[in-house]
């Protein structure tokens, strides 16, 4: 005998129970993914690629102001000619 449901759960009761279960698991999975992403982000920035093109590095140094244009051109010529 079911005291509080009368003759059993109607269609809306099953729908609410199913929707609640889907919502619960969706929120749980979302929370776990967000926690893992936050922990991964806290580990630090990703490492630079080891295979960066030397000309790109030289251009970045020029853009940051570490070298002037004359030095940039001199080093670029050395890179393109294959000199050490």
C-alpha positions as CSV (number, residue, x, y, z in Angstrom):
1,X,0.0,0.0,0.0
2,X,1.4,3.4,-1.0
3,X,0.3,6.0,1.5
4,X,1.3,9.3,-0.1
5,X,1.0,8.4,-3.8
6,X,-2.5,7.1,-3.9
7,X,-2.6,4.6,-6.8
8,X,0.9,5.3,-7.9
9,X,2.9,8.1,-9.4
10,X,1.3,9.8,-12.4
11,X,3.1,10.8,-15.6
12,X,4.2,14.2,-14.3
13,X,5.8,12.6,-11.2
14,X,7.9,10.4,-13.4
15,X,8.8,13.3,-15.6
16,X,9.8,15.5,-12.6
17,X,11.9,12.6,-11.2
18,X,13.6,11.9,-14.5
19,X,14.3,15.6,-15.2
20,X,15.6,16.0,-11.6
21,X,18.0,13.1,-12.1
22,X,19.3,14.4,-15.4
23,X,19.7,17.9,-13.9
24,X,21.6,16.5,-10.9
25,X,24.1,14.5,-12.9
26,X,24.5,17.3,-15.4
27,X,25.4,19.7,-12.5
28,X,27.7,17.2,-10.9
29,X,29.6,16.5,-14.1
30,X,29.8,20.3,-14.9
31,X,31.2,21.0,-11.4
32,X,33.8,18.2,-11.7
33,X,34.9,19.5,-15.1
34,X,35.2,23.1,-13.8
35,X,37.2,22.0,-10.8
36,X,39.7,20.1,-13.0
37,X,40.0,23.0,-15.4
38,X,40.7,25.4,-12.5
39,X,43.3,23.1,-11.1
40,X,44.9,22.7,-14.5
41,X,45.0,26.5,-15.0
42,X,46.6,27.0,-11.6
43,X,49.5,24.8,-12.5
44,X,50.9,27.6,-14.7
45,X,51.0,28.6,-18.3
46,X,51.6,26.0,-21.0
47,X,55.2,25.5,-21.9
48,X,56.4,27.3,-25.1
49,X,56.8,25.2,-28.1
50,X,60.3,24.0,-28.6
51,X,60.1,24.1,-32.3
52,X,59.5,27.9,-32.6
53,X,60.9,29.4,-35.8
54,X,64.0,31.5,-35.0
55,X,62.8,34.3,-37.3
56,X,59.6,34.5,-35.2
57,X,61.6,34.7,-32.0
58,X,63.7,37.5,-33.5
59,X,60.5,39.3,-34.5
60,X,59.1,39.0,-31.0
61,X,62.3,40.4,-29.5
62,X,62.1,43.4,-31.9
63,X,58.4,43.9,-31.0
64,X,59.2,43.8,-27.2
65,X,62.0,46.3,-27.7
66,X,64.8,44.0,-26.6
67,X,66.8,44.7,-29.8
68,X,66.7,47.6,-32.2
69,X,66.0,47.5,-36.0
70,X,69.7,47.4,-37.0
71,X,70.4,44.4,-34.8
72,X,67.2,42.8,-36.0
73,X,68.3,43.1,-39.6
74,X,71.8,41.9,-38.9
75,X,70.6,38.8,-37.0
76,X,68.0,38.1,-39.7
77,X,70.7,38.2,-42.3
78,X,72.9,35.8,-40.2
79,X,69.9,33.4,-39.8
80,X,69.1,33.4,-43.5
81,X,72.7,32.9,-44.6
82,X,73.3,30.1,-42.2
83,X,76.1,31.7,-40.3
84,X,76.5,31.0,-36.5
